[in-house]
Amino acid sequence: MFDKLDDLLARYEEIMNELNEPTVTNNQDRFRKLMKEQSDLTPIVEAYKEYKKCKQDEEDSLALLDSESDEDMKEMLKEELSAAKKRIEELEKELKILLLPKDPNDDKNVIMEIRAGAGGDEAALFAAEMYRLYVHYAESQRWKAELLNVDEIGIGGMKEVSFTITGQGAYSKLKYESGVHRVQRVPETESGGRIHTSTVSVAVMPEVDDDIDIVIDDKDIRIDVMRASGNGGQCVNTTDSAVRLTHYPTGIVVYSQTEKSQLQNKAKAFALLKAKLYDLEQQQRHDAEAEMRRSQIGTGDRSEKIRTYNFPQGRVTDHRIGLTLYKLDKIMNGDIGEIIDGCILADQTAKLARMNQEG
């Protein structure tokens, strides 16, 4: 581990020297890459520098203890030695986590899709509530949520909704939301007071940017333009602004109607299609590594029931990490940070255990 850390420290110093060159901004692409690499390495380098200082403090305290005869001074040195050892242990754990292979998509924006599953209108109502949950969570992180497409039902529910969330590290947190979410409650339309169970599925896909090459052949695509449906004002409904793309090889169909301009809707539809094709490629790769994925949290298995929202008990349970919280109202208002932090910790723990086995 320490050989790798020494190499990373040397690389960090190289980057800093290059960034201090007066001509560094002449090549903007190179400059951006260096800034990104520097940002990624900074937490590792800072932790490693502190680790080295603590190791030096430990050695100094041990050397002084051997030569010191004053009892009060010895006591003080023992305390310093104990503090240094404790901090060294903490930093070793921290460095192991920092050195875990990083998901290359973690820094990307996301495209999310929520679909109503079993439960009819009740599932569609819950899908709409889940959409609002993620919008509120995005706002709490100072991210931006933007609607791509929605298929609404008359009572305020959504059969399906797709949207983007833009912000630093969006995928690194929201990827743990992928899977089936189950709600247990008495529907407003239920006169007998019986609890019904409904489901929605959530798909979280990294937005495809210029560094990912997704080739879409013109002959593989059908583009249909049509009038947008649903609410959206007179302009939206009276012009052929909505765009539907059909990708023949995969059968994927995407639709965008939220913008008044056909060009804007077309750009959004292509962004969604690229994300879906990239996601399909990732899913196929994941399936080939299924054994490895079983030890991980947030694998993106769409059929996995990940969470239950029990309204009568005010309870939310994440089944992957065995976490139950009795603050359903807050969670439905976007307060999912504790759940996501738990998933990240469980994911890191599983990866560390596997790394130790392999090592």
C-alpha positions in Angstrom: 0.0 0.0 0.0 2.8 2.4 0.9 4.6 2.0 -2.3 1.5 3.1 -4.1 1.0 6.0 -1.7 4.6 7.2 -2.4 4.0 7.0 -6.1 0.7 9.0 -5.7 2.6 11.6 -3.6 5.2 12.0 -6.3 2.5 12.3 -9.0 0.7 15.0 -7.0 4.0 17.0 -6.7 4.5 16.7 -10.5 0.9 18.0 -11.1 1.4 20.9 -8.7 4.7 21.9 -10.5 3.0 21.7 -13.8 0.0 23.8 -12.6 2.5 26.5 -11.4 3.9 26.9 -14.9 2.7 30.3 -16.3 1.8 28.6 -19.7 -0.4 25.9 -18.2 -3.7 27.5 -19.2 -2.7 27.7 -22.9 -4.0 24.2 -23.4 -7.4 24.3 -21.7 -8.1 20.5 -22.0 -4.8 19.7 -20.4 -5.4 22.3 -17.7 -8.9 20.8 -16.9 -7.5 17.2 -16.7 -4.7 18.4 -14.3 -7.1 20.2 -12.1 -9.4 17.1 -12.0 -6.5 14.8 -11.1 -5.2 17.2 -8.5 -8.7 17.4 -6.9 -8.9 13.5 -6.9 -5.5 13.1 -5.3 -5.7 15.9 -2.7 -7.6 13.9 0.0 -5.3 10.9 -0.3 -2.1 13.1 -0.2 -3.4 15.1 2.8 -4.2 11.9 4.7 -0.8 10.3 3.8 1.1 13.4 4.9 -0.7 13.4 8.2 0.0 9.6 8.5 3.8 10.2 7.9 3.8 13.0 10.5 2.1 10.7 13.1 4.6 7.9 12.4 7.4 10.4 12.9 5.8 11.6 16.2 5.6 8.0 17.3 9.3 7.4 16.6 10.3 10.6 18.4 8.2 9.8 21.4 9.7 6.3 21.7 13.2 7.7 21.4 12.6 10.3 24.0 11.0 7.8 26.4 14.2 5.6 26.3 16.4 8.5 27.3 14.0 10.4 29.7 14.4 9.9 33.5 11.8 12.5 34.7 8.6 10.7 35.6 6.2 13.6 34.7 7.9 14.0 31.3 7.7 10.2 30.8 3.9 10.3 31.5 3.5 13.2 29.0 5.4 11.3 26.3 3.3 8.1 26.9 0.1 10.2 26.3 1.6 11.6 23.1 2.6 8.1 22.0 -0.9 6.7 22.7 -2.5 9.6 20.7 -0.2 9.1 17.8 -0.8 5.3 17.7 -4.6 5.9 17.8 -4.5 8.4 15.0 -2.2 6.1 12.9 -4.8 3.3 13.1 -7.6 5.7 12.0 -5.5 7.0 9.1 -4.6 3.5 7.9 -8.3 2.7 7.7 -9.0 6.0 6.0 -6.2 5.5 3.4 -7.4 2.0 2.6 -10.9 3.4 1.8 -9.4 6.3 -0.2 -7.3 3.7 -2.3 -10.3 1.6 -3.2 -10.9 1.6 -7.0 -13.2 4.5 -7.8 -16.3 4.1 -9.9 -15.4 6.1 -13.0 -19.0 7.3 -13.1 -19.1 8.7 -9.6 -18.6 12.4 -10.6 -21.2 12.3 -13.4 -24.7 13.8 -13.4 -27.5 11.3 -13.5 -30.7 10.5 -15.4 -33.3 8.9 -13.3 -36.4 7.0 -14.3 -39.3 6.1 -11.9 -41.9 3.6 -13.1 -45.1 2.6 -11.3 -45.2 -1.2 -10.8 -47.7 -3.4 -9.0 -50.6 -1.6 -7.4 -52.3 0.4 -10.2 -53.2 4.0 -9.3 -51.7 3.7 -5.8 -48.3 2.8 -7.4 -48.6 5.8 -9.7 -49.3 8.1 -6.7 -46.3 6.7 -4.9 -44.1 7.2 -8.0 -45.1 10.9 -8.0 -44.1 11.1 -4.3 -40.8 9.4 -5.0 -40.1 11.9 -7.7 -40.7 14.8 -5.3 -38.5 13.0 -2.7 -35.5 13.0 -5.2 -36.2 16.6 -6.2 -36.1 17.7 -2.5 -32.9 15.6 -1.9 -31.3 17.2 -5.0 -32.1 20.7 -3.6 -30.6 19.8 -0.2 -27.4 18.8 -2.0 -27.5 22.0 -4.1 -28.0 20.0 -7.2 -30.4 20.8 -10.1 -33.3 18.6 -11.0 -34.8 18.9 -14.5 -37.8 17.1 -15.8 -37.4 15.1 -19.1 -40.7 13.4 -19.5 -43.7 12.4 -17.4 -46.8 10.2 -18.0 -49.4 11.5 -15.5 -52.7 10.1 -14.4 -55.6 12.4 -13.5 -55.4 12.0 -9.7 -51.9 13.4 -9.3 -50.0 10.2 -9.9 -47.3 9.4 -12.5 -47.1 6.1 -14.4 -43.6 7.0 -15.4 -41.3 10.0 -15.0 -37.7 10.6 -16.2 -35.5 13.5 -15.1 -31.9 14.7 -14.8 -30.0 15.6 -11.7 -27.0 17.8 -12.2 -24.3 18.3 -9.6 -21.0 17.3 -8.2 -20.9 13.6 -7.2 -24.6 13.0 -8.0 -24.1 9.5 -9.3 -21.8 8.5 -6.4 -24.8 8.9 -4.0 -27.9 8.3 -6.1 -26.7 5.0 -7.6 -27.7 3.4 -4.4 -31.4 4.2 -5.2 -31.6 1.8 -8.1 -34.0 -1.0 -7.5 -37.6 -1.7 -6.4 -39.1 0.5 -3.7 -42.2 -1.0 -1.9 -44.9 1.1 -0.2 -47.4 -0.3 2.4 -50.3 1.9 3.3 -54.1 2.3 3.2 -55.0 4.0 -0.1 -57.3 7.0 0.1 -59.7 5.1 -2.2 -59.8 2.1 0.3 -63.1 2.3 2.3 -62.3 -0.9 4.3 -59.1 0.5 5.8 -57.0 -2.4 4.5 -53.3 -2.0 3.9 -52.2 -2.3 0.3 -48.7 -3.1 -1.0 -47.5 -1.3 -4.2 -44.2 -1.0 -5.9 -42.2 1.5 -8.0 -38.9 0.8 -9.8 -36.1 3.3 -9.8 -33.4 3.3 -12.5 -30.3 5.5 -12.0 -28.1 6.0 -15.0 -24.9 8.1 -15.3 -25.3 10.9 -17.9 -23.1 10.1 -20.9 -20.6 12.9 -21.6 -18.0 13.5 -24.3 -15.4 11.1 -22.7 -17.8 8.1 -23.3 -18.1 7.0 -26.9 -21.7 5.9 -27.6 -22.2 5.5 -31.4 -25.8 5.8 -32.6 -26.1 5.1 -36.3 -28.7 7.2 -38.2 -30.2 4.1 -39.8 -30.8 2.6 -36.4 -33.0 5.4 -35.3 -36.6 6.5 -36.1 -37.5 10.1 -35.1 -41.1 11.0 -34.6 -42.4 14.5 -33.8 -45.8 15.1 -32.4 -47.9 17.5 -30.2 -47.1 17.3 -26.6 -49.8 15.9 -24.3 -50.8 16.9 -20.8 -50.3 20.2 -19.0 -47.8 22.6 -20.4 -49.5 25.7 -21.7 -50.9 26.6 -25.1 -47.6 26.7 -26.9 -46.6 23.2 -25.8 -49.9 21.7 -26.9 -50.4 23.4 -30.3 -47.0 22.8 -32.0 -45.2 19.6 -33.0 -42.6 20.1 -30.2 -42.6 16.6 -28.6 -40.0 14.1 -29.9 -40.0 10.3 -29.7 -36.9 8.3 -30.6 -37.1 4.5 -31.4 -33.8 2.6 -31.4 -34.3 -0.4 -33.6 -31.4 -2.7 -32.4 -32.5 -2.6 -28.8 -36.2 -1.6 -29.0 -35.6 1.3 -26.6 -38.1 4.1 -27.0 -37.6 7.5 -25.4 -39.8 10.5 -25.4 -39.3 14.2 -24.5 -42.0 16.8 -24.4 -41.1 19.2 -21.5 -39.6 21.9 -23.7 -41.4 24.3 -26.0 -38.8 23.9 -28.7 -38.6 20.7 -30.8 -34.8 21.1 -31.0 -34.4 21.2 -27.2 -36.7 18.1 -26.8 -34.7 16.3 -29.5 -31.4 17.1 -27.6 -32.9 15.8 -24.3 -34.3 12.7 -26.0 -30.9 11.8 -27.5 -29.2 12.4 -24.1 -31.7 10.0 -22.5 -31.2 7.4 -25.3 -27.4 7.6 -24.9 -27.7 7.1 -21.1 -30.0 4.1 -21.7 -27.6 2.5 -24.2 -24.6 3.1 -21.9 -26.6 1.7 -19.0 -27.6 -1.4 -21.0 -23.9 -2.0 -21.8 -23.0 -1.6 -18.1 -25.8 -4.0 -17.0 -24.5 -6.6 -19.5 -21.0 -6.2 -18.1 -22.3 -6.4 -14.5 -24.3 -9.6 -15.3 -21.0 -11.1 -16.5 -19.5 -10.3 -13.1 -22.5 -11.4 -11.1 -20.5 -13.3 -8.5 -18.5 -10.2 -7.7 -21.6 -8.0 -7.4 -23.2 -10.2 -4.8 -20.9 -8.8 -2.2 -21.6 -5.2 -3.1 -24.3 -2.7 -2.2 -25.8 -0.6 -4.9 -25.2 -3.0 -7.8 -28.0 -1.6 -9.8 -30.0 -4.8 -10.0 -33.3 -3.5 -11.1 -35.3 -6.5 -9.8 -33.8 -6.2 -6.3 -36.4 -5.0 -3.6 -34.2 -2.5 -1.8 -36.5 -0.6 0.5 -40.0 -0.7 2.2 -41.9 2.4 3.2 -44.5 1.4 5.8 -46.9 4.4 6.4 -49.0 3.0 9.3 -45.8 2.4 11.3 -44.0 5.5 10.0 -41.1 3.2 9.2 -38.6 3.0 6.3 -36.4 -0.2 6.0 -33.5 -0.6 3.7 -33.2 -4.4 3.2 -29.7 -4.4 1.8 -28.1 -3.0 5.0 -30.7 -3.9 7.6 -31.3 -0.2 8.5 -34.8 0.8 9.8 -35.6 4.4 10.5 -38.8 5.8 12.1 -38.9 9.1 10.3 -41.0 8.4 7.2 -42.3 12.0 6.9 -38.8 13.4 6.8 -37.6 10.7 4.3 -40.5 11.4 2.0 -39.4 15.0 2.1 -36.0 14.1 0.8 -34.1 13.3 4.0 -32.3 10.2 2.7 -28.8 11.1 3.6 -28.6 8.6 6.5 -29.7 5.7 4.3 -27.2 6.7 1.5 -24.4 7.1 4.0 -25.2 3.6 5.3 -25.1 2.1 1.8 -21.8 3.8 1.0 -20.3 2.4 4.3 -21.6 -1.1 3.6 -20.3 -0.9 0.0 -16.8 0.2 1.2 -16.7 -2.5 3.9 -17.6 -5.2 1.4 -14.9 -4.0 -1.1 -12.3 -3.8 1.7 -13.1 -7.3 2.8 -12.8 -8.6 -0.7 -9.5 -6.7 -1.2 -8.1 -8.2 1.9 -9.1 -11.7 0.8 -7.4 -11.2 -2.6 -4.4 -9.6 -1.0 
